[in-house]
Amino acid sequence: MGVHDTGPRAEDPAVPDVFSPGRIGPLTLRNRVVKAATFEGMTEGALVTDRLVDFHRRHAAGGVGMTTVAYCAVAPEGRTQADQIWMRPEAVPGLRRLTDAVHAEGAAVSAQLGHAGPVADGASNGMPSLGPSARFNPLSLRMTRRATESDIDRIVADHGTAAGLAAEAGFDAVEIHLGHNYFASAFLSPRVNRRGDSYGGGLANRAKVARAVARAVRDAVGDRLAILAKLNMSDGVRGGFRTPESLQVAAWLEADGTVDALELTAGSSLLNPMYLFRGEAPVREFADAFPQPQRLGIRALGKAVLREYPYQDAYLLDKARLFRAELGLPLVLLGGITDRAAMDLAMAEGFSFVAMARALLREPDLVDRIRRDAATPSLCIHCNKCMPTHFTGTRCVLV
């Protein structure tokens, strides 16, 4: 389905060309296309591998302005599975090799930093997952433990430490994960956060973790790196974090001066993952990626959790427009950006950057081919069969 442009034309001199340089804080990108964070499944031993270096090198060579390395957990219990990178000194040499390879292709590179919170796999990590409230995690078949104030303070500080390591490893930017009901996002959600202390209840309390994390990162790196935050516009679940509250959190982050740009996202890896992806829900493939008894449960209940939403180009634009109208920060439009028409529409609507993921997994050189020929179509069919392979470590999924 195509997009419908009712705003100013991309040919308007006031509208930047998507292939012109764009600035995020101290960083200037060669163009305005960002490779969105996808967990690559190429980090055996929670360290960089040759496959991971080549994966990001190919996207840089394929024309993106910046590629994003995912998922760089700030603490070992914050991984969604044990082979994910977690930021520690032992990881820096491999990350430096990766950033050097990307820079050699002329692109910038960002590290996505976060803590998976209740989405973490405690069974794989060998340590309990942490969230705002205790709850059962059906993926690990274990309970998520309620984070203490000491846990919260440590995890906030861990974000600052991780950002410092990212700077040491040669990254140009960091992306703070405030979405998908990972740790900070789980605190934002009134459905997941049932606390009765100063971190629960009203929005100001629920936003404390997100704001503190962003402050810790800013204090750690200052203006040495560009700082983006990936923020949920909506969890897509009843009783969850909704757009009016997200607009307020975005305004607070802007006023705090802790982030240079926002990448707008949606959905819950915990409760409604397809709200972000749109398109087909590959229930059978998801079930086959898990051992028993999870496999049986997914086959029985998968349609209830993996709800299908119709795909259309630029499918998060309607919500994102509300943020563009209220904020001065540069915004990154994610979701259904697969061709030049969607890119031009994003620029015409006032977004500074676009983020691409699934289309680039299919075709790492798609951006360069679109630059050469604006009529180039994407071969991605939005079947979402790249998602379940996240659990088998063979391909990628948005995080």
TIFI-310275 format. One record per residue (C-alpha): chain; residue in three letters; residue number from 1; x, y, z. Coordinates in steps of 0.02 Angstrom, whole numbers, plus 32768, in hexadecimal, padded with zeros to 4 digits. Each point is the difference from the previous one (the first is absolute). Layout:
BEGIN
+----+-----+-----+------+-------+------+
| ch |  aa |   i | east | north |   up |
+----+-----+-----+------+-------+------+
|  A | ala | NUM |    X |     Y |    Z |
...
+----+-----+-----+------+-------+------+
//
This chain:
BEGIN
+----+-----+-----+------+-------+------+
| ch |  aa |   i | east | north |   up |
+----+-----+-----+------+-------+------+
|  A | met |   1 | 8000 |  8000 | 8000 |
|  A | gly |   2 | 8046 |  80AA | 7FD4 |
|  A | val |   3 | 800B |  809D | 8067 |
|  A | his |   4 | 7F98 |  809A | 7FE1 |
|  A | asp |   5 | 805C |  80A5 | 8008 |
|  A | thr |   6 | 7F8E |  808E | 8030 |
|  A | gly |   7 | 8089 |  8073 | 8040 |
|  A | pro |   8 | 808A |  8064 | 7FAC |
|  A | arg |   9 | 805B |  7FAB | 7F71 |
|  A | ala |  10 | 80B0 |  7FBA | 8017 |
|  A | glu |  11 | 8034 |  8075 | 7F72 |
|  A | asp |  12 | 7FD9 |  8096 | 8070 |
|  A | pro |  13 | 80A8 |  8052 | 802A |
|  A | ala |  14 | 7FC8 |  8006 | 80B7 |
|  A | val |  15 | 7FF6 |  7F42 | 8003 |
|  A | pro |  16 | 80A8 |  7FA7 | 800D |
|  A | asp |  17 | 802D |  7F77 | 7F86 |
|  A | val |  18 | 800D |  7F5A | 805B |
|  A | phe |  19 | 80AC |  7FEA | 7FB3 |
|  A | ser |  20 | 8041 |  80A6 | 803F |
|  A | pro |  21 | 8069 |  8007 | 80A1 |
|  A | gly |  22 | 7FA1 |  8007 | 80A4 |
|  A | arg |  23 | 8037 |  8031 | 80AE |
|  A | ile |  24 | 7FDD |  7FAB | 80A8 |
|  A | gly |  25 | 8051 |  8061 | 808E |
|  A | pro |  26 | 80BC |  8002 | 7FDC |
|  A | leu |  27 | 7FF2 |  7F81 | 7F73 |
|  A | thr |  28 | 7FE4 |  8021 | 7F47 |
|  A | leu |  29 | 7FC6 |  7F6A | 7F99 |
|  A | arg |  30 | 8022 |  7FF3 | 7F46 |
|  A | asn |  31 | 7F45 |  7FE5 | 7FE3 |
|  A | arg |  32 | 7F60 |  7FF0 | 8064 |
|  A | val |  33 | 7FE6 |  7F44 | 7FFA |
|  A | val |  34 | 8023 |  7F9D | 809E |
|  A | lys |  35 | 800D |  7F42 | 8008 |
|  A | ala |  36 | 7F8D |  7FDC | 8094 |
|  A | ala |  37 | 8039 |  7F90 | 808E |
|  A | thr |  38 | 7FE2 |  7F47 | 7FE2 |
|  A | phe |  39 | 8041 |  7F76 | 806F |
|  A | glu |  40 | 8075 |  7FAA | 7F87 |
|  A | gly |  41 | 801C |  7F56 | 8053 |
|  A | met |  42 | 80BA |  800E | 7FD9 |
|  A | thr |  43 | 804D |  801A | 80AB |
|  A | glu |  44 | 8032 |  7F56 | 8042 |
|  A | gly |  45 | 804A |  8010 | 80AE |
|  A | ala |  46 | 7FB1 |  80AC | 800E |
|  A | leu |  47 | 808D |  8049 | 7F98 |
|  A | val |  48 | 8018 |  8045 | 7F51 |
|  A | thr |  49 | 801E |  7F7E | 7F78 |
|  A | asp |  50 | 8042 |  800F | 7F4E |
|  A | arg |  51 | 7F4D |  7FE3 | 7FC4 |
|  A | leu |  52 | 7FC1 |  8095 | 8063 |
|  A | val |  53 | 808A |  8070 | 7FBD |
|  A | asp |  54 | 7FD8 |  7FCD | 7F4E |
|  A | phe |  55 | 7F45 |  8015 | 801D |
|  A | his |  56 | 8012 |  80B7 | 802F |
|  A | arg |  57 | 808A |  801F | 7F81 |
|  A | arg |  58 | 7F89 |  7FC5 | 7F76 |
|  A | his |  59 | 7F78 |  8078 | 8039 |
|  A | ala |  60 | 807E |  808E | 8005 |
|  A | ala |  61 | 803D |  7FD2 | 7F52 |
|  A | gly |  62 | 7F4A |  7FF5 | 7FCA |
|  A | gly |  63 | 7FE7 |  80B9 | 801C |
|  A | val |  64 | 7FB3 |  8024 | 80AB |
|  A | gly |  65 | 8035 |  809C | 805B |
|  A | met |  66 | 800D |  7FA1 | 80A4 |
|  A | thr |  67 | 7FEE |  7F4B | 8035 |
|  A | thr |  68 | 7FC8 |  7FCE | 80AF |
|  A | val |  69 | 804C |  7F70 | 8060 |
|  A | ala |  70 | 7F82 |  7FA0 | 8068 |
|  A | tyr |  71 | 7FE9 |  7FCF | 8082 |
|  A | cys |  72 | 8089 |  803C | 8077 |
|  A | ala |  73 | 7FBF |  7FD8 | 80AE |
|  A | val |  74 | 8042 |  806C | 808D |
|  A | ala |  75 | 8003 |  7F6F | 807D |
|  A | pro |  76 | 8008 |  7F42 | 7FF0 |
|  A | glu |  77 | 7F50 |  7FE3 | 8043 |
|  A | gly |  78 | 7FBE |  807F | 7F82 |
|  A | arg |  79 | 8018 |  7F8E | 7F68 |
|  A | thr |  80 | 7F6E |  7FAF | 7FA6 |
|  A | gln |  81 | 8071 |  7F68 | 7FF0 |
|  A | ala |  82 | 80AE |  7FD2 | 803A |
|  A | asp |  83 | 805E |  801A | 7F5D |
|  A | gln |  84 | 7FD2 |  80B7 | 7FF1 |
|  A | ile |  85 | 808C |  807E | 8019 |
|  A | trp |  86 | 8005 |  8050 | 80A9 |
|  A | met |  87 | 806E |  8099 | 8014 |
|  A | arg |  88 | 80A0 |  7FD9 | 805E |
|  A | pro |  89 | 80BA |  8021 | 7FDF |
|  A | glu |  90 | 8015 |  7F55 | 7FAD |
|  A | ala |  91 | 7F83 |  8034 | 7F79 |
|  A | val |  92 | 805B |  80A1 | 7FD0 |
|  A | pro |  93 | 8087 |  7FBA | 7F8A |
|  A | gly |  94 | 7F80 |  7FA5 | 7F96 |
|  A | leu |  95 | 7F8D |  8096 | 7FFD |
|  A | arg |  96 | 8093 |  806D | 7FCB |
|  A | arg |  97 | 8021 |  7F89 | 7F70 |
|  A | leu |  98 | 7F49 |  8012 | 7FCD |
|  A | thr |  99 | 7FFD |  80BD | 8009 |
|  A | asp | 100 | 80A2 |  800B | 7F9C |
|  A | ala | 101 | 7FB4 |  7F92 | 7F78 |
|  A | val | 102 | 7F63 |  806D | 7FF5 |
|  A | his | 103 | 8064 |  80A1 | 7FFD |
|  A | ala | 104 | 806B |  7FBB | 7F72 |
|  A | glu | 105 | 7F61 |  7FF7 | 7F98 |
|  A | gly | 106 | 7FD5 |  80B7 | 8024 |
|  A | ala | 107 | 7F6E |  7FE4 | 8078 |
|  A | ala | 108 | 7FE5 |  8027 | 80B8 |
|  A | val | 109 | 7FD6 |  7F7C | 8082 |
|  A | ser | 110 | 7F93 |  8002 | 809B |
|  A | ala | 111 | 7FF5 |  7F89 | 8094 |
|  A | gln | 112 | 7F53 |  7FD8 | 8040 |
|  A | leu | 113 | 800D |  7FFE | 80BE |
|  A | gly | 114 | 7F7C |  7FBB | 8073 |
|  A | his | 115 | 7FC8 |  7F84 | 8082 |
|  A | ala | 116 | 7F7D |  7F81 | 7FCB |
|  A | gly | 117 | 7FAC |  7FFF | 80AA |
|  A | pro | 118 | 7F68 |  7F8C | 7FFE |
|  A | val | 119 | 8027 |  7FCF | 7F4B |
|  A | ala | 120 | 80A9 |  7FB6 | 8035 |
|  A | asp | 121 | 8011 |  7F43 | 7FFC |
|  A | gly | 122 | 802D |  7FD0 | 80B2 |
|  A | ala | 123 | 800E |  7F48 | 7FD1 |
|  A | ser | 124 | 8082 |  8023 | 7F79 |
|  A | asn | 125 | 805F |  8083 | 8065 |
|  A | gly | 126 | 8005 |  7F99 | 809F |
|  A | met | 127 | 7FC4 |  8093 | 8068 |
|  A | pro | 128 | 7F55 |  8049 | 8026 |
|  A | ser | 129 | 7FB2 |  807F | 7F8C |
|  A | leu | 130 | 7FCF |  80A5 | 8051 |
|  A | gly | 131 | 7F68 |  806E | 7FE6 |
|  A | pro | 132 | 7F98 |  8082 | 8059 |
|  A | ser | 133 | 7F8F |  7F78 | 8046 |
|  A | ala | 134 | 8007 |  7F43 | 8014 |
|  A | arg | 135 | 7FB0 |  7FA3 | 7F6F |
|  A | phe | 136 | 800D |  7F5A | 7FA5 |
|  A | asn | 137 | 8067 |  7FFE | 7F60 |
|  A | pro | 138 | 7FB5 |  7F7C | 7F8B |
|  A | leu | 139 | 809B |  7FFD | 7F91 |
|  A | ser | 140 | 807A |  7FCF | 808A |
|  A | leu | 141 | 7F7A |  7FAA | 806B |
|  A | arg | 142 | 8045 |  8060 | 8096 |
|  A | met | 143 | 7FC8 |  808F | 806C |
|  A | thr | 144 | 8040 |  80B0 | 7FE4 |
|  A | arg | 145 | 803B |  8047 | 80A5 |
|  A | arg | 146 | 7FC8 |  80AB | 803C |
|  A | ala | 147 | 8095 |  8076 | 7FF3 |
|  A | thr | 148 | 8035 |  8050 | 80A3 |
|  A | glu | 149 | 8034 |  80B6 | 800A |
|  A | ser | 150 | 80B2 |  7FC2 | 800A |
|  A | asp | 151 | 7FE6 |  7F9D | 7F5F |
|  A | ile | 152 | 7FB9 |  809B | 7FAB |
|  A | asp | 153 | 8093 |  806C | 8037 |
|  A | arg | 154 | 807C |  7F7F | 7FC1 |
|  A | ile | 155 | 7FAB |  7FEA | 7F58 |
|  A | val | 156 | 7FF6 |  80BC | 7FE6 |
|  A | ala | 157 | 80BA |  800D | 8026 |
|  A | asp | 158 | 8023 |  7F6C | 7F8D |
|  A | his | 159 | 7FB9 |  8064 | 7F6E |
|  A | gly | 160 | 8080 |  8089 | 8020 |
|  A | thr | 161 | 808E |  7F82 | 800C |
|  A | ala | 162 | 7FC7 |  7FAC | 7F5F |
|  A | ala | 163 | 7FFA |  80A7 | 7FA6 |
|  A | gly | 164 | 80B3 |  8023 | 8035 |
|  A | leu | 165 | 8037 |  7F57 | 7FBC |
|  A | ala | 166 | 7FA5 |  8025 | 7F5D |
|  A | ala | 167 | 8064 |  80A1 | 7FEF |
|  A | glu | 168 | 80A1 |  7F9F | 8024 |
|  A | ala | 169 | 7FD0 |  7F82 | 7F78 |
|  A | gly | 170 | 7FF0 |  808A | 7F7D |
|  A | phe | 171 | 7F44 |  8010 | 7FF0 |
|  A | asp | 172 | 7FBD |  80A3 | 7FBB |
|  A | ala | 173 | 7F5A |  7FF3 | 805B |
|  A | val | 174 | 7F9E |  7F9E | 8080 |
|  A | glu | 175 | 7F47 |  7FD6 | 7FFB |
|  A | ile | 176 | 7FAD |  7FEE | 80AB |
|  A | his | 177 | 7F78 |  7F7B | 7FFE |
|  A | leu | 178 | 7F61 |  804A | 804C |
|  A | gly | 179 | 7F87 |  7F91 | 7FA1 |
|  A | his | 180 | 7FAD |  7F55 | 7FED |
|  A | asn | 181 | 7FE7 |  7FE6 | 80BB |
|  A | tyr | 182 | 80B9 |  7FE7 | 801F |
|  A | phe | 183 | 8037 |  803F | 80AC |
|  A | ala | 184 | 7FE4 |  80BC | 7FF0 |
|  A | ser | 185 | 7F67 |  7FE7 | 7F92 |
|  A | ala | 186 | 7FB6 |  7F83 | 807B |
|  A | phe | 187 | 8007 |  8086 | 8087 |
|  A | leu | 188 | 7FA4 |  8078 | 7F8B |
|  A | ser | 189 | 7F71 |  7F83 | 7FE8 |
|  A | pro | 190 | 7F73 |  8008 | 8080 |
|  A | arg | 191 | 7FD2 |  7F4E | 7FCF |
|  A | val | 192 | 80AC |  7FB8 | 8025 |
|  A | asn | 193 | 8031 |  8078 | 808B |
|  A | arg | 194 | 7F91 |  7FDD | 8098 |
|  A | arg | 195 | 8074 |  804F | 8080 |
|  A | gly | 196 | 7FC1 |  8066 | 8091 |
|  A | asp | 197 | 80A2 |  805D | 8023 |
|  A | ser | 198 | 804E |  809A | 7FAF |
|  A | tyr | 199 | 801D |  7FA0 | 7F5D |
|  A | gly | 200 | 7F49 |  7FD2 | 7FE7 |
|  A | gly | 201 | 7F57 |  8054 | 7FF4 |
|  A | gly | 202 | 7FFE |  80A6 | 7FA2 |
|  A | leu | 203 | 8060 |  801F | 7F60 |
|  A | ala | 204 | 8085 |  806D | 8053 |
|  A | asn | 205 | 802E |  7F6E | 8070 |
|  A | arg | 206 | 7FF9 |  7F7F | 7F75 |
|  A | ala | 207 | 8071 |  806D | 7F93 |
|  A | lys | 208 | 8089 |  800F | 8083 |
|  A | val | 209 | 8063 |  7F6B | 7FC0 |
|  A | ala | 210 | 7FFD |  8038 | 7F4A |
|  A | arg | 211 | 8034 |  80B1 | 802C |
|  A | ala | 212 | 8087 |  7FC5 | 8078 |
|  A | val | 213 | 8047 |  7F88 | 7F7E |
|  A | ala | 214 | 800A |  808B | 7F7E |
|  A | arg | 215 | 8053 |  8073 | 8080 |
|  A | ala | 216 | 8080 |  7F7A | 802C |
|  A | val | 217 | 802E |  7FEB | 7F49 |
|  A | arg | 218 | 800E |  80BB | 7FE3 |
|  A | asp | 219 | 806B |  8016 | 809B |
|  A | ala | 220 | 8072 |  7F72 | 7FC7 |
|  A | val | 221 | 8021 |  8039 | 7F4E |
|  A | gly | 222 | 7FD0 |  80B8 | 7FFC |
|  A | asp | 223 | 8006 |  803C | 7F4C |
|  A | arg | 224 | 8080 |  7F7F | 7FC8 |
|  A | leu | 225 | 7F79 |  7F91 | 7FB5 |
|  A | ala | 226 | 7F54 |  801D | 7FB7 |
|  A | ile | 227 | 7F79 |  7FBF | 8076 |
|  A | leu | 228 | 7F5F |  7FBA | 7FB9 |
|  A | ala | 229 | 7F72 |  7FB0 | 8061 |
|  A | lys | 230 | 7F8A |  7F7C | 7FBB |
|  A | leu | 231 | 7F59 |  802E | 8050 |
|  A | asn | 232 | 7F5A |  7FA4 | 7FF9 |
|  A | met | 233 | 7F73 |  806C | 7FC0 |
|  A | ser | 234 | 7F88 |  7F78 | 803B |
|  A | asp | 235 | 8012 |  7F50 | 8047 |
|  A | gly | 236 | 7F6C |  7FC7 | 7F98 |
|  A | val | 237 | 7FAD |  7FA9 | 8094 |
|  A | arg | 238 | 7F6A |  802A | 806B |
|  A | gly | 239 | 8037 |  805A | 809D |
|  A | gly | 240 | 80B0 |  801C | 7FBE |
|  A | phe | 241 | 8068 |  809B | 7FD9 |
|  A | arg | 242 | 7F9D |  806C | 7F89 |
|  A | thr | 243 | 8026 |  808D | 7F88 |
|  A | pro | 244 | 7FCB |  8095 | 806D |
|  A | glu | 245 | 8074 |  7FC4 | 808A |
|  A | ser | 246 | 808B |  7FE0 | 7F83 |
|  A | leu | 247 | 7FF1 |  80B2 | 7FBF |
|  A | gln | 248 | 801B |  803F | 80B1 |
|  A | val | 249 | 8097 |  7F91 | 801C |
|  A | ala | 250 | 804A |  803A | 7F5B |
|  A | ala | 251 | 7FE7 |  80B5 | 8035 |
|  A | trp | 252 | 8057 |  7FDC | 80A6 |
|  A | leu | 253 | 8094 |  7FB0 | 7FA7 |
|  A | glu | 254 | 800D |  8095 | 7F8D |
|  A | ala | 255 | 7FF9 |  807A | 8093 |
|  A | asp | 256 | 8081 |  7F99 | 805F |
|  A | gly | 257 | 807B |  8016 | 7F71 |
|  A | thr | 258 | 8037 |  7F4C | 800F |
|  A | val | 259 | 7FDB |  7FC2 | 7F4F |
|  A | asp | 260 | 8028 |  8045 | 7F54 |
|  A | ala | 261 | 7F78 |  7FA3 | 7FA0 |
|  A | leu | 262 | 7F71 |  7F86 | 8018 |
|  A | glu | 263 | 7FDC |  7F65 | 7F9A |
|  A | leu | 264 | 7F45 |  7FE0 | 8010 |
|  A | thr | 265 | 7FC6 |  7F4D | 8014 |
|  A | ala | 266 | 7F6E |  7F9C | 8045 |
|  A | gly | 267 | 7FCD |  7F57 | 8043 |
|  A | ser | 268 | 8032 |  7F8B | 808B |
|  A | ser | 269 | 8079 |  7F6F | 7FEF |
|  A | leu | 270 | 7FAE |  7FC1 | 809E |
|  A | leu | 271 | 7F48 |  8011 | 7FD4 |
|  A | asn | 272 | 7FE3 |  8030 | 7F4A |
|  A | pro | 273 | 8099 |  7FF3 | 7F8E |
|  A | met | 274 | 7FA2 |  8009 | 7F5B |
|  A | tyr | 275 | 7FC1 |  80AF | 8027 |
|  A | leu | 276 | 80AD |  803B | 7FC9 |
|  A | phe | 277 | 801C |  7F8B | 7F6E |
|  A | arg | 278 | 7F5B |  7FFB | 7FA1 |
|  A | gly | 279 | 7FE3 |  7F7F | 7F78 |
|  A | glu | 280 | 7FF7 |  7F43 | 8014 |
|  A | ala | 281 | 800F |  7FAC | 80AA |
|  A | pro | 282 | 8071 |  7F66 | 7FEA |
|  A | val | 283 | 7FBA |  7F98 | 8090 |
|  A | arg | 284 | 803B |  7F58 | 7FBD |
|  A | glu | 285 | 80B1 |  8040 | 7FE7 |
|  A | phe | 286 | 8001 |  804F | 80AD |
|  A | ala | 287 | 7FCA |  7F5B | 804F |
|  A | asp | 288 | 8085 |  7F9E | 7FA2 |
|  A | ala | 289 | 8088 |  8076 | 8041 |
|  A | phe | 290 | 7FDC |  7FCF | 80B6 |
|  A | pro | 291 | 801D |  7F5F | 8061 |
|  A | gln | 292 | 7F73 |  7FA6 | 805A |
|  A | pro | 293 | 7F97 |  802C | 8062 |
|  A | gln | 294 | 8004 |  80B2 | 7FB8 |
|  A | arg | 295 | 7FE7 |  7FBA | 7F51 |
|  A | leu | 296 | 7F5B |  7FAF | 802F |
|  A | gly | 297 | 7FC4 |  809E | 8058 |
|  A | ile | 298 | 8029 |  806F | 7F6B |
|  A | arg | 299 | 7FA4 |  7F8C | 7F89 |
|  A | ala | 300 | 7F68 |  8003 | 8071 |
|  A | leu | 301 | 7FFE |  80B8 | 8030 |
|  A | gly | 302 | 806C |  8054 | 7F7C |
|  A | lys | 303 | 7F71 |  8051 | 7FA1 |
|  A | ala | 304 | 7FC7 |  8058 | 809F |
|  A | val | 305 | 80AD |  804A | 8020 |
|  A | leu | 306 | 803E |  8017 | 7F4D |
|  A | arg | 307 | 7F6F |  8066 | 7FC0 |
|  A | glu | 308 | 8003 |  8031 | 7F4A |
|  A | tyr | 309 | 7FF9 |  80B6 | 7FCB |
|  A | pro | 310 | 7FF4 |  8030 | 7F48 |
|  A | tyr | 311 | 809F |  8045 | 7FB4 |
|  A | gln | 312 | 8007 |  80A8 | 7FAA |
|  A | asp | 313 | 8091 |  8072 | 7FD6 |
|  A | ala | 314 | 8031 |  807C | 8088 |
|  A | tyr | 315 | 7F86 |  7FAC | 8077 |
|  A | leu | 316 | 8039 |  805F | 809C |
|  A | leu | 317 | 7FF1 |  80AA | 7FAC |
|  A | asp | 318 | 7F55 |  8030 | 8045 |
|  A | lys | 319 | 803B |  7FF1 | 80B5 |
|  A | ala | 320 | 80AB |  8049 | 7FDA |
|  A | arg | 321 | 7FB1 |  809E | 7FB7 |
|  A | leu | 322 | 7FC1 |  802A | 80AF |
|  A | phe | 323 | 80B3 |  8000 | 8040 |
|  A | arg | 324 | 803E |  8067 | 7F6D |
|  A | ala | 325 | 7F7D |  8083 | 8028 |
|  A | glu | 326 | 8034 |  800F | 80B7 |
|  A | leu | 327 | 80BD |  7FEB | 8001 |
|  A | gly | 328 | 8097 |  805D | 7FBF |
|  A | leu | 329 | 8075 |  7F6B | 8009 |
|  A | pro | 330 | 8034 |  7FA6 | 7F62 |
|  A | leu | 331 | 7F8F |  7F68 | 7FEA |
|  A | val | 332 | 8022 |  7F5A | 7FA9 |
|  A | leu | 333 | 7F6A |  7FB1 | 7FA9 |
|  A | leu | 334 | 7FFD |  7F42 | 800C |
|  A | gly | 335 | 7F84 |  7F82 | 7FBA |
|  A | gly | 336 | 7FDE |  7FD5 | 7F4B |
|  A | ile | 337 | 808B |  8068 | 7FB3 |
|  A | thr | 338 | 802D |  7F97 | 7F69 |
|  A | asp | 339 | 800B |  8073 | 7F69 |
|  A | arg | 340 | 8025 |  80B1 | 7FC6 |
|  A | ala | 341 | 7F49 |  8035 | 800B |
|  A | ala | 342 | 7FF8 |  7FD8 | 80BA |
|  A | met | 343 | 80A8 |  8055 | 801D |
|  A | asp | 344 | 7FC7 |  809E | 7FA6 |
|  A | leu | 345 | 7F5D |  8001 | 805F |
|  A | ala | 346 | 805D |  7FF8 | 80A5 |
|  A | met | 347 | 806D |  8093 | 7FCE |
|  A | ala | 348 | 7F69 |  8064 | 7FC6 |
|  A | glu | 349 | 7FA8 |  7FDE | 80A6 |
|  A | gly | 350 | 8092 |  804C | 8060 |
|  A | phe | 351 | 805E |  7F65 | 8039 |
|  A | ser | 352 | 80BC |  8012 | 7FFC |
|  A | phe | 353 | 802A |  7F49 | 7FE3 |
|  A | val | 354 | 7FB2 |  7F5A | 7FD0 |
|  A | ala | 355 | 8029 |  7F55 | 8048 |
|  A | met | 356 | 7FFB |  7F5E | 7F9C |
|  A | ala | 357 | 800E |  7F4E | 803E |
|  A | arg | 358 | 7FA9 |  7F6C | 7FAE |
|  A | ala | 359 | 8018 |  8043 | 7F4F |
|  A | leu | 360 | 80BB |  800D | 8020 |
|  A | leu | 361 | 8009 |  7F51 | 8047 |
|  A | arg | 362 | 7FC1 |  7FC4 | 7F57 |
|  A | glu | 363 | 806D |  8079 | 7F9D |
|  A | pro | 364 | 8093 |  8052 | 805A |
|  A | asp | 365 | 8026 |  806C | 7F67 |
|  A | leu | 366 | 7F4E |  803F | 7FEA |
|  A | val | 367 | 8027 |  80B3 | 8037 |
|  A | asp | 368 | 808A |  8014 | 7F80 |
|  A | arg | 369 | 7F92 |  7FBA | 7F76 |
|  A | ile | 370 | 7F73 |  8077 | 8030 |
|  A | arg | 371 | 807C |  8090 | 7FFB |
|  A | arg | 372 | 8031 |  7FD0 | 7F4F |
|  A | asp | 373 | 7F4E |  7FDD | 7FC5 |
|  A | ala | 374 | 7F6D |  804B | 8060 |
|  A | ala | 375 | 7F89 |  7F7E | 7FB5 |
|  A | thr | 376 | 805B |  7F6D | 8052 |
|  A | pro | 377 | 7F82 |  7F91 | 805E |
|  A | ser | 378 | 8025 |  7F9D | 809D |
|  A | leu | 379 | 7FF8 |  7F43 | 7FF5 |
|  A | cys | 380 | 7FC6 |  7FF0 | 80B6 |
|  A | ile | 381 | 7F51 |  7FB3 | 8004 |
|  A | his | 382 | 7FE1 |  801E | 80BB |
|  A | cys | 383 | 7FEB |  7F47 | 8024 |
|  A | asn | 384 | 805E |  801B | 80A5 |
|  A | lys | 385 | 8055 |  7F57 | 7FF6 |
|  A | cys | 386 | 80A0 |  805B | 802F |
|  A | met | 387 | 7FB6 |  8016 | 80AF |
|  A | pro | 388 | 7FFF |  7F4E | 8046 |
|  A | thr | 389 | 80B2 |  7FE2 | 7FCA |
|  A | his | 390 | 8032 |  807A | 808A |
|  A | phe | 391 | 7FEB |  7F6D | 8076 |
|  A | thr | 392 | 806A |  7F89 | 7F99 |
|  A | gly | 393 | 808C |  807D | 7FE5 |
|  A | thr | 394 | 7FFD |  7FFA | 7F44 |
|  A | arg | 395 | 7FB6 |  80A5 | 7FC9 |
|  A | cys | 396 | 7FBB |  80A0 | 8047 |
|  A | val | 397 | 7F6B |  8051 | 8052 |
|  A | leu | 398 | 7FDA |  80B4 | 802E |
|  A | val | 399 | 8027 |  8029 | 80B6 |
+----+-----+-----+------+-------+------+
//
